[in-house]
């Protein structure tokens, strides 16, 4: 009887200790969900953006409005524009005097941007989320006072275009600070988001774009030879 009671007490203590320990830990997937949930509460945002693709660097301003409106006005390359209005993706390339347009089905439009509720939901479906450096905030870069949570997402299947995606998330605001993605071909893309302005009541007119009439138009460019 005494041995049985002793085992019961030990088991109960072990259970209580493990329960208390578990309550002190936020798993990477739970933290990622909290970020996704926060983005789902945003009506809109604007931010400065810098995109690095190999040796090319592009800068501009990105605008997002719920549920899936997206626009990037580039300062470098100057006057380049990317707009997604929920149905149509439009890209204006001033150097080529070309307008690329692609009709996008509603069930795939969520992929219009990683830093949106739809994009984050897709990532959680197709990638496994883990902490890159642990569950405590770390400096964004060496010597930086900006503290971020670092996550790494690895693909669940080989059909995904990116081998992994790294996310740096502001520890205070839960806004995405950096996205780094590596393709299966060894290409690397880095997106930096800075100077966020959230819930600014951006109008739908912001996402209506009339490209120059002198530009040559190419439709369904994603599926063209």
N, C-alpha and C positions, 0 to 999 in steps of 0.2 A: 504493500500500500504506500509506504514511504517513497520507494523508488518510483512508483507510478506518479505520485504527486510531484516529485522532484523533476521528472521528465516533463510534466505538464507545465510547471513553473518555468523551466528553461525554454520550452517551446514557446510559451506565451511571451517571455521576455524577448526572444529572438524575433518573434513576429512584430512586437511593438517597436523594437529597435529598427527593423527593416522598414516598417511603415513610416517611422519618423525620418529615416534616411531618405526614403523615396520621396517624401513630401518636400525635402530640401533640394531635390534635383529636378530641373526642367530638361526633359529630353530635347534633342535637337529638332525632332519632328514636331513636338509640342510648341517649341519656340517659333519655328517656322510658321506653324498654323496661326500663332498669335500675331505674327507680322502680316500674314495674309488676311486675317480678320480685321486688322487695323486698316489696311488698304481698302477693304470693302466698305469702311465707314467714310472714306474720303469722297467728297463730291467732285473735286477737281484738284489739280496742282499744276504749277509751273516750276521749272528748275533749269539751271544752266547744265549743259551736258557736254562732255568731251568723249569722243569715240576714237580708240586706237585700234587700227587693223594693220598688223605687221608694222611697217614704217610710216604708214599714213595716219595723220591725226586730223580729226574733224571736230569742230566746235559749233555750238548753237544753243538754242532754247527749245526745250521740249514742253509741250502742253498736253495734259490729259484731262478728259472729262468722262465721268461715269455715264453709261456703262462701258463704252469701248471707243471713244473718240480720241484720236491721237494726232499730234502735229509736231514736226520738228522744223524750225527755221534756222538754217545754218548761217553762221558768220564766216566759216571756212569749211568748205568752199562757199564763197559769198553767193547769196541768193538761192542756193539749193534748198529745196523744200520737199518734205515727206509728209503726206496727209493720209490718214485713214478715217473715213466718215462712218464706219460701221458696215459698209457694203463695198466700197471701192477704195483701193490703195492707189494713190497717185504720187509719183516721184518726178520732180522737175530738175533736170540737169542743165544748168545754164551754159556750161562749157560746150556741151554737145547740142544746145538748142533743141533738147528733146524732152518729151513728156511720156513717161511710162505709166500705164494704167493697167490694173488687174482687178477684176471682180472677185470678191472673196466671199465664200459661203459663210452663213451665220455660224455654223458649227465649228468653223476653223478660225473665225475672227478673233477668238480669245488669244491667239498667238501673236497679236499685233504688237505686244510689248511685254517684256518680262516684268517691268515695274508697274504692273497693274493687277487688280484682283484676279482677272481671268488668266493672265500669264502665270501668276503664282500658283493658282489652282492646278494648271496644267503641269507645272514643275513637280508638285507634290504627287501627281498621278504617275508620272513617267520617270521620276528620279528618286533615289534614296538619299535622305538628308542626314548629315552628320556634322558634329562640330569639327572645325579644322584645328582649333587650338584649345578647346575646352569651353566650359560654359560660363567663364568669366570674361568680361570685356578686356580688350587689349588695344594698344595704340593703333590707329589706322595705318600709320607708317612709322618707321623709326624716328623718334624724336617728336612725334606729333602728340598734341594734347587731346586730339579727337579720339574718343574711345568707341570701339565697334565690336560687335559680335561677328565672328567669322564662321561661316558655314561652307561646307562643300557638298555638292550634290552629284552623285554618280548615277549613270543611266541604268535602268532596270533591264534593258534589252539593247542589242546591237543595232536595232533599227533607228535609234535616236541619233540625231546629227551631231550632238555634242557629247564628247567622252565624259566631260565633267563641267560643272558650273560652280564657280566660287562666288559667294555673296558676302560683302561687308555691309553690316546693318548698324546704323547709328544706335548706340546703346540707350540713348535717352529718348529719341523720337520714334524709333522703329522704322525709320525711312531708309530705303536702300541707298547706300553711299557709293558702292562699286559693284559691278558685275564683271566677272572674268570668265570667259567661255573658251574651251578648247575643242576644236573639231577633230574628227577621226583622221583628217589629213594633216594634222599638226598645225593648223592655223589657229591663231589666238586673237580674240577680240576683248577689249576692255572698255566698259562704259562707266564713266564717272558722273555722278549726279551731285550738284552743288547748289546752294542758295535756294532751297525749296520755299515755295509760297503755296500754302494749302488752303482749300476752300475759299477761293477768291471770286466765286460766282462767274466763272468764265462762260460766255454765251456760246450757243451753238454756231453762231456766225464765224467764230474763230476757226472752225473746221470746214468752212466752205472756201475752196481755193479755185481761182480761175487762172490757169497758166497763160503765159503770153500766147497770143494768137499766131505769132510767127514761128512758134516751136513745132517741130514735127512730132506727131503722136504715134505711139506704138501700144496697141492694146494686147491684153493677155500675154505680156512679155515674159511671165514666169514659165510659160509653156511653149514659147517660141523657140525654134531652132536657131 
